[in-house]
Amino acid sequence: QAAYLVGISDPASERGRPGVVDQSQFARANQAIQMACQNLTNPASSQQQVLSAATVVAKHTSSLCNSCRTASSKTANPVAKRHFVQSAKDVANSTASLVKAIKALDQDFTDENRQKCAEAAKPLIRAVDELTTFASSPEFASKPAKVSAQARKAQEPITQAGRAMIEGASNMLQAAKQLAVNPKDPPTYQLYSHHSKSVSEAIKRLVSAIKDSAPGQQECDNAIEHLNMTIRDLDQASLDALGQNLRARDEKSMKAYQEQMINSAREILDCIDQIRQAAKEEPQNLGHL
């Protein structure tokens, strides 16, 4: 997790984006509903199997409708919003018709009522198929994060220290097993101590690497350096003014410089809340603000 945050917070990296919908969930629900509908219309299915299939249909159609409402609120595409809402209505209405037919079949378990269930299942299968096809569009898929080459290099101290810690712990456990068999063997005890020390050193390196590479650390160092340079420039300008050696600058008027300073202060003020929020809860965003 630490290595990921270090990598993704680099300005050259691209953050991942969650999908508008969970496309695998839609595919699973579609498959489960189709299988349940087949059981409903199968002449060999018992009354208990029909009721179990009805439960499966109700569960997955409800999940699809909820996902459609969530997707409608997530997407900024107005056409997609309407499509998800309409698809949820189509699935809900088709489900209601099928449930009505299933209740009739449960009360009177005849071939005629089973055929009515089969007819009622067709609109539901069609609505779910159309919804699954629409939700499978790349527009609604998640986007994986892309870590830049520079960021991967910054991750190396963390991953190397973590690997060394795991390998050392594994070797230490192996030595501990040997000590359990022969606790008075000096070479084995020495080996155990050696691996224990390597684990401690790896943990120290890992903590140090995480601290040094923490998201925002480099940006803070750069900002401090820039502020120190600006302070030195101001001090030098103050000394030049006292000695009557301050060079006049006529690129802009006094008012223009004042407006530039006010605008810069406003930009800093506008960024403070975003930076504070990112530092507290969203460190992966620090390098992209």
Buried (B, 14 or more C-beta within 10 A) or exposed (E): EBBBBBBBBBEEBBBEEEBBBBBEBBEBBBEBBBEBBBBBBBEEBEEEBBBBBBEBBBBBBBBBBEBBEBBBEBBEEEEBBEBBBBBBEBBBEBBEBBBEBBEBBEEEEEEEBBBBBBEBBEBBBEBBEBBBEBBBEEEBBEEEEEBBEEBBEBBEBBBBBBEBBEBBBEBBEBBEEBBEEEEEEEEBBEBBEEBBEBBEBBBEBBEEBBEEBBBBBBBEEEEEEEEEEEEEEEEEEEEEEEEEEEEEEEEEEEEEEEEEEEEEEEEEEEEEEEBEEBBEEBBBBBBBE
